[in-house]
Amino acid sequence: MKRIIISTTMLLITACAAQAPAPDPGFEVIYYDRHSEFQVASDVDWNSYGKVLLEKASVEFRDNWVRDQKRLYDKNIRETDEERIKTSASDLLAKVITRELPGDGGYEITDEAGAGVMRWTPRIVKLDIVAPDRVSDTISDSLVDSQGSLTIELDIHDSVSGKLLAKASQYQSDPYKGYMERTTSATNAQAFRLMMLRWTDWLFEQLDSVRVEASR
């Protein structure tokens, strides 16, 4: 998967023309659009970091998700179902990141903190799986025109000092198809894997851009 490395200036030009969000103190907004935001601390040498210590992602459903599964799809979501889905989403994101980091990302995965190691703390929020199956003792499916959506947030810290280096957030959704199709756990997993891959590709573009800027 090839990526085009572009400067901070070009990132801002090509982003949405809406007013830029106010950065946190000591940070600058590198990229923003309607669904994405990437901020970095202004005094970071990004080329000094080559490894990533990845933490397990926490997961939260969108507001009223459980209620809507009953109202729209007649599915009774139990606490065990919620925890199973959260665990599956968190594990899937970890698999996508650890697979993509050494290749497209250009970073090494490590289990230990140390010099040149970033600690990544991802969060999946507003998770909306349109019609999950396996919420009873039998496998079920539903007719939908989109598998759902999620927002992935990421805090990047220095693994030794704990200093916050960057904050990223992006909304991803399964495109509406214009027709109805049956969804199962397998089709849900594939759709959310593609969303997560698009997120990692976007994230790596932002990290590439700040590394290029740090080299100038």
C-alpha positions in Angstrom: 0.0 0.0 0.0 1.8 3.2 -1.2 1.4 6.5 0.5 2.3 10.0 -0.7 4.4 12.0 1.7 3.3 15.6 1.8 4.3 18.6 3.9 2.4 20.1 6.8 1.4 23.1 4.7 -0.1 20.9 1.9 -1.9 18.8 4.5 -3.6 21.9 5.8 -4.4 23.2 2.3 -6.0 19.9 1.2 -7.9 19.4 4.4 -11.4 20.7 4.8 -11.8 24.5 4.4 -13.7 24.8 7.7 -12.1 26.6 10.6 -9.3 24.6 12.2 -9.9 23.3 15.7 -8.0 25.1 18.5 -5.0 23.0 19.4 -4.2 22.0 23.0 -1.6 24.1 24.8 1.9 23.2 23.4 0.4 21.4 20.4 -0.2 22.2 16.8 -2.9 20.9 14.5 -1.2 19.1 11.6 -4.3 17.8 9.9 -8.1 18.2 10.2 -11.2 17.6 8.2 -14.8 16.8 8.9 -14.0 13.4 10.3 -10.3 13.6 11.3 -7.9 15.4 13.5 -4.2 15.0 14.2 -2.3 17.2 16.7 1.4 16.9 17.7 3.5 18.5 20.4 5.6 21.2 18.9 9.0 20.2 20.3 9.2 16.5 19.3 12.0 15.0 17.2 9.9 12.3 15.4 12.9 10.8 13.8 14.2 9.6 17.1 11.3 7.2 17.5 11.4 3.8 15.7 9.4 1.5 17.9 5.9 1.2 19.2 4.6 -0.3 22.5 1.0 -1.0 21.7 -1.7 -1.1 24.5 -5.0 -2.8 24.2 -7.8 -0.6 22.9 -10.8 0.2 25.1 -14.2 0.0 23.3 -17.4 2.0 23.8 -20.6 1.7 21.8 -22.4 4.7 20.5 -25.2 6.2 22.6 -28.4 4.0 22.7 -26.8 1.3 20.7 -28.2 -1.6 22.8 -31.7 0.0 22.8 -31.7 0.4 19.0 -30.7 -3.2 18.4 -34.0 -4.2 20.1 -36.1 -1.5 18.5 -34.8 -1.7 14.9 -33.7 -5.4 14.6 -35.5 -7.2 17.4 -32.2 -8.4 18.9 -31.9 -8.6 22.7 -28.3 -7.7 23.5 -27.0 -9.1 26.8 -24.0 -8.0 28.8 -22.1 -11.0 27.6 -22.8 -10.1 24.0 -21.6 -6.5 24.6 -18.4 -7.8 26.2 -17.8 -10.3 23.4 -18.2 -7.7 20.7 -16.0 -5.2 22.5 -13.3 -7.8 22.9 -13.5 -8.8 19.2 -13.3 -5.2 18.1 -10.3 -4.5 20.3 -8.5 -7.7 19.2 -9.2 -6.9 15.6 -7.7 -3.4 15.9 -4.6 -4.8 17.6 -4.1 -7.4 14.8 -4.5 -4.7 12.1 -2.0 -2.3 13.8 0.6 -5.0 14.5 0.4 -6.3 11.0 0.6 -2.9 9.3 3.2 -1.1 11.5 6.4 -3.0 10.4 5.4 -2.6 6.7 3.5 0.5 5.8 4.1 2.2 9.1 7.9 1.6 9.1 8.0 1.0 12.9 9.0 -2.0 15.0 6.7 -3.5 17.6 8.2 -4.0 21.0 7.0 -5.2 24.4 9.3 -3.0 26.4 9.5 0.8 27.2 12.8 2.5 26.4 14.5 5.2 24.4 13.0 5.7 21.0 9.8 3.8 21.9 6.4 5.4 21.6 3.5 4.0 23.7 0.3 3.9 21.7 -3.0 4.0 23.6 -5.9 3.5 21.1 -9.6 3.8 21.9 -12.6 2.7 19.8 -15.6 5.0 20.5 -19.0 5.4 19.1 -18.9 1.8 17.9 -22.0 1.1 15.8 -22.4 -2.5 14.5 -25.6 -2.2 12.6 -26.9 -5.7 13.1 -24.7 -8.1 15.0 -25.4 -11.8 15.0 -24.8 -14.5 17.6 -26.8 -12.8 20.3 -28.6 -16.0 21.2 -28.0 -19.7 21.0 -28.3 -19.7 17.2 -26.6 -17.9 14.4 -28.8 -15.2 12.9 -28.4 -12.6 10.1 -30.1 -9.4 9.1 -30.6 -7.3 6.0 -28.6 -4.0 6.1 -27.2 -1.5 3.6 -24.1 -0.7 5.8 -22.2 -2.7 8.4 -21.8 0.3 10.7 -19.2 2.8 11.8 -16.7 3.7 14.5 -14.3 6.4 15.6 -10.7 5.5 16.5 -8.8 7.7 18.9 -5.1 7.4 19.6 -2.8 9.0 22.2 0.9 8.7 21.6 3.3 9.1 24.6 7.0 8.8 25.1 7.3 5.4 26.8 9.9 6.5 29.3 8.9 10.1 30.3 5.2 9.7 29.7 5.1 12.9 27.7 2.2 13.2 25.3 3.5 13.4 21.8 0.4 13.3 19.6 -3.3 12.8 19.5 -5.2 11.4 16.6 -8.9 10.8 15.9 -10.8 9.7 12.9 -14.3 8.5 12.1 -14.7 5.6 9.7 -17.8 4.0 8.3 -18.8 1.2 6.0 -20.2 3.0 2.8 -23.9 2.7 2.2 -24.3 0.4 -0.7 -27.7 1.5 -2.0 -29.1 -2.0 -1.6 -29.8 -4.5 1.2 -27.6 -7.5 1.9 -27.3 -10.0 4.7 -24.8 -9.4 7.4 -23.2 -12.0 9.7 -20.2 -12.0 12.1 -17.9 -12.7 9.1 -19.2 -9.8 7.0 -19.1 -7.5 10.0 -15.5 -8.5 10.8 -14.4 -7.9 7.2 -16.1 -4.5 7.0 -14.5 -3.3 10.3 -11.1 -4.6 9.3 -11.3 -2.4 6.1 -12.3 0.6 8.2 -9.3 0.0 10.5 -7.0 -0.4 7.6 -8.1 2.9 6.2 -7.5 4.5 9.6 -3.9 3.1 9.8 -3.2 4.3 6.3 -4.3 7.8 7.3 -2.4 7.7 10.5 0.8 6.6 8.8 0.5 9.5 6.4 0.4 11.9 9.3 3.4 10.4 11.0 5.3 10.4 7.7 4.6 14.1 7.3 5.9 15.0 10.8 9.0 12.9 10.3 9.7 14.7 7.0 9.1 18.1 8.7 11.4 17.1 11.6 14.2 16.3 9.1 14.2 19.8 7.6 
